[in-house]
Amino acid sequence: SVDSVIKISGGIIDAGENIAVTTMDLNGGKIEISGGSIYSEKSYAVNNSLGETLITGGTISSGATAIRTTTGSLTITGGTIEGKESAITTTTGKITLGIDSEETPSITTPKIIAGKNGIDGGSVLNFYDGIIMESSVDGATITNVTEINTPDGYYVENGTETIIEYEYIVSLYPKNTPNVPPPPPPPPPPEEVDGRFKIVK
């Protein structure tokens, strides 16, 4: 039924050439991952085509594509997602990275690492926190996304800084503020002359 839920909070799942975690529910179902390590060598590490997937922690990795949805929703607020080809792929699903809040966006978590496509597809991408990094010379990108939303005052931009062995490709940057002339310097302190003060102009 649509009420079926898979919860993973720890441990190690190594599925070899098979899908590691999937919902077989034709109506959707829900996957919640808060910890642990999930890996597939040649298939999806997490597959939830129609339902809701929530990831708050853990490591999800694949020798192919790490996470797949088609029309379902995917929310990632923590953890590391790494795919040798793509990290996340969807058709018309909704993807949310991080939490939309008044705090300064994080550019370190959640961490998305991919050899080709960081995020491929989607009707909406809410990019509130996180960073997308490359693991090969092909580069990781955001592609085929219809709409991208960011926190107020921020935009999505490419970068070139190398962090450990990875080079980040996409992250959040503050929008430039209008050019405002700096305030005039403060007046110099008074100068003492013969026990009295005079103002230096």
N, C-alpha and C positions, 0 to 999 in steps of 0.2 A: 504494500500500500504506500501512499504518499507519505505516511507517518514513519516509515522505516528510517533508522538513524544508525550510522557507523561512527563510533567514537574511538579515537586513538590518542593516548596520552604519553606513550613511551614504548620502549622496546625497539626491535629491529625487524623489518620486513624486507626480505630479499627475494623477489619473485622470479629471478633469472630472466627468461625470455618472455614471461607472461605479464599481464597487467597486475600490478601489486594490490591496489585497492580500487574497487569499482562497485557501483550500485547496478544491480540487474533489474531494478524496479522500472517498469515502463512509464510510471507516473512521476518519477523523479527520485525522491528520497534525499537524505541529508548526510553529509560527511563532515565530521568535526575532528580536526587534528590540532593538538596542542603540544605535542612533543614526539620524540622518537625519530627513527631513521627509516625512510621508505624508499626502496630502490627497485628499478626494473632495468635490465640490460638492454632490451630491444623493444620494449613497449612502453605504455603509459605507466607512470608511477601512481597517479591518481586519475580516475576516469569517472565523471559524473555528468552525463550528457544533459539531463533535463532538470535535475534538482539543485539544491543549494549546498555549496561547499564553503566551509569556514576554516581558515588556517591561522592559528595564533602563535605557533611555534613549531620546532622540529626541522628536519632536513628532508626534502623531497627531491629525488634526483633520478635521472634516466639517461641511458645511452642514446635515447631518441628524443621524445617529447615528455616533459615531466608531468604536466597537468593538461587534461583535455576536458572541455565542455562543448556543448553545441548551442543550446538555448538557455542553459541554466545560469545561475549567478555564482560568482566566485569572489570571496572576500579574503584578503591576506593582510593581517596586521603584524605578523612577526614570522621569524624563521627564514630559511634559505631555500630557494627553488632553483634547481639547476638542471638544464637539459642540454645534451650535446648538440642537438639540432635546435629545438625550440623549448623555451621554458614553459610557456602557456599558449595554448591554441584554443580558439573557440570560433563558432560561426556567427551567431548573433547574440551571444551571451553578454551579461553585464559583469565587468571586472572592477573591483575596488582594491586599491593598494593603500593601506594605512587607514587613519581615522581623520575625518574632517573636524578639526577643533580650532580653538583660538591660539594654541601653542605653536611654536616654530616647527615647521615640518622636519621630520628626521630624513637625512639623506644617507643613512646607513642601514635602516631596517624598515620594511622587509627587503631582503636582498634577492634580486633576480639575476641569474647568471645563465647565459646561453651562447652557443656557438654561432647561431644564425639569427633567429627571431626571439627577442625577449618576450614580446606579446604579439601574437598574430591573430587578428580578427577581433570582432566584438562590436556591439551596437554602442556601448558606452564604456569608457575607461575613466574611473575616478582615481586620479593619481594624487593622493594626499600625502603620502610618505613613501620613502624607499629609494632604491637605486637599481638601475639595470646595467649589468656589466657583461663584457665579452669574455669568452674563454677560448677564442680562436681568432685568426686574422680575418675571418668573414665578418665579424662584428655582430653585435646584438642590437636589434632595432624594435621600434613599435611600428607595426604595419597593418593595414587593412582595418583600422579602427575608425568608426564613423564619427564619434564625438569623444573629446578628451576634456575632462574637468579637473581643475587644480584649485588649491586654496586661494583665497583672495590675496592678491599681491604677489602671486608666484606664477611662473610659467615653466613649461617643459623645454629643456634645452640639452643639446649634446655637450659632452665634455671630453677632455683628453688626458686627465690626470690618471696616472697609474697607481693603483692601490693594491699592495702586495703583488700578486702575479697577474692581476686583472686590470683592464683599463675600463673605466666607467664610460658608458656611452650616453645614457639618458638619466637625467636627474632633475630636481626642482631648483629653480633659481629665483631670487627676489626680482621683481620688476624694478626697472630703473626709476628713481624719483626725479621729478622735474629739476632742472638746474636752478638752484636758488643761491644768490650771492652770499658768501659767508658774512657773519656779523663783523662789525668793525672791532679792531683790537681794543682791549681795555686801556684807559689812560694810565700813564706811568705813575708810580707812587710818588707822593710828595718828597721833596728834597730838603733836608735840614740845613739851614744856613744860620750860623751864629745863634744856635739855640731856638731859632724860629723856623717855621716851614714855609716854603714857597711851592706853588704848583708848577711843575714842568709841563709845558704845553708842546 
